[in-house]
Amino acid sequence: MSQAAQNQVVVDASVALKWLIQEEHSDRADALLADSLQPGIVLVGPPHLPGEVANALYRRVHRTENSITRHDAEAALNTFLAIPIQIVVSNELYARALAFALQAGLSSIYDSLYVVLAQSLNAELWTDDRRLLNSLAQTASWVRSIGDY
């Protein structure tokens, strides 16, 4: 982790899901989680993070390939909810996310919320969202690929 992100780490749902379901880069996401659970480190996310994780698990239940059972989804959600993640709620965050998404041409405000939260905390955002990484490759150095962890 860089010096700027020593005490706070922002993760998006693509990384959180890797803690719960084995997929590409789950090992790196697990390493990030282990490092982030050390004393003095705080995992942080925007208000929609738990909902995005729950939705991703729901979608996995209904997939035809690589699906999971309802029981597995419920257990995974309980595991996620037990991880100490500080959820940051701030009206200012929404205004900044809208402005950033419009300026950067992002496809969703949800992605922008992660990005501006990390920026406001001077932290790194870890993601496996290729579209987001490609959109911000030249403009947001604090957005990092979990594949590089």
Residue pairs with C-beta under 8 A, 6 or more apart in sequence:
1 9
1 35
1 124
2 124
4 122
4 123
4 124
4 142
5 122
5 123
5 124
5 142
6 40
6 41
7 40
7 41
7 42
8 41
8 42
8 44
8 121
8 122
8 123
9 32
9 36
9 41
9 42
9 43
9 44
9 123
9 124
9 126
10 43
10 44
10 45
10 114
10 117
10 118
10 121
10 123
10 124
10 125
10 126
11 32
11 36
11 43
11 45
11 49
11 85
11 125
11 126
11 127
12 45
12 49
12 52
12 111
12 114
12 125
12 126
12 127
12 129
12 132
13 49
13 52
13 53
13 56
14 127
14 128
14 129
14 146
15 29
15 32
15 126
15 127
15 128
15 146
16 29
16 45
16 49
16 53
16 80
16 83
17 23
17 53
17 56
17 57
18 25
18 26
18 28
18 29
18 30
18 128
18 146
19 26
19 29
19 30
19 33
19 79
19 80
19 83
20 53
20 57
20 76
20 77
20 79
20 80
21 57
21 60
21 68
21 76
24 128
24 147
25 128
25 146
25 147
25 149
28 146
28 147
28 149
29 126
29 128
29 146
29 149
31 149
32 126
32 146
32 149
33 43
33 83
35 41
36 42
36 43
37 43
37 84
42 86
43 83
43 84
43 85
43 86
44 85
44 86
44 87
44 88
44 117
44 121
44 123
45 85
45 86
45 87
45 88
45 114
45 117
46 87
46 88
46 93
46 113
46 114
46 117
47 87
47 88
47 89
47 113
48 110
48 113
49 85
49 87
50 80
50 81
50 87
52 110
53 77
53 80
54 77
57 68
57 73
57 76
57 77
58 73
60 66
60 67
60 68
60 73
61 67
61 68
61 69
61 70
61 73
68 76
88 117
93 113
93 116
93 117
93 120
94 109
94 113
96 116
96 120
97 109
97 112
97 113
97 115
97 116
98 109
98 112
100 106
100 112
100 115
100 116
100 119
101 108
101 109
101 111
101 112
104 112
104 115
104 135
104 136
104 139
104 140
105 135
106 112
106 115
106 132
106 135
106 136
107 131
107 135
111 129
111 132
114 125
114 127
115 125
115 132
115 136
115 140
115 143
117 125
118 124
118 125
118 142
118 143
119 140
119 142
122 142
123 142
124 142
124 143
124 144
125 142
125 143
125 144
126 144
126 145
126 146
126 149
127 133
127 143
127 144
127 145
127 146
128 145
128 146
128 147
132 143
133 143
133 145
136 143
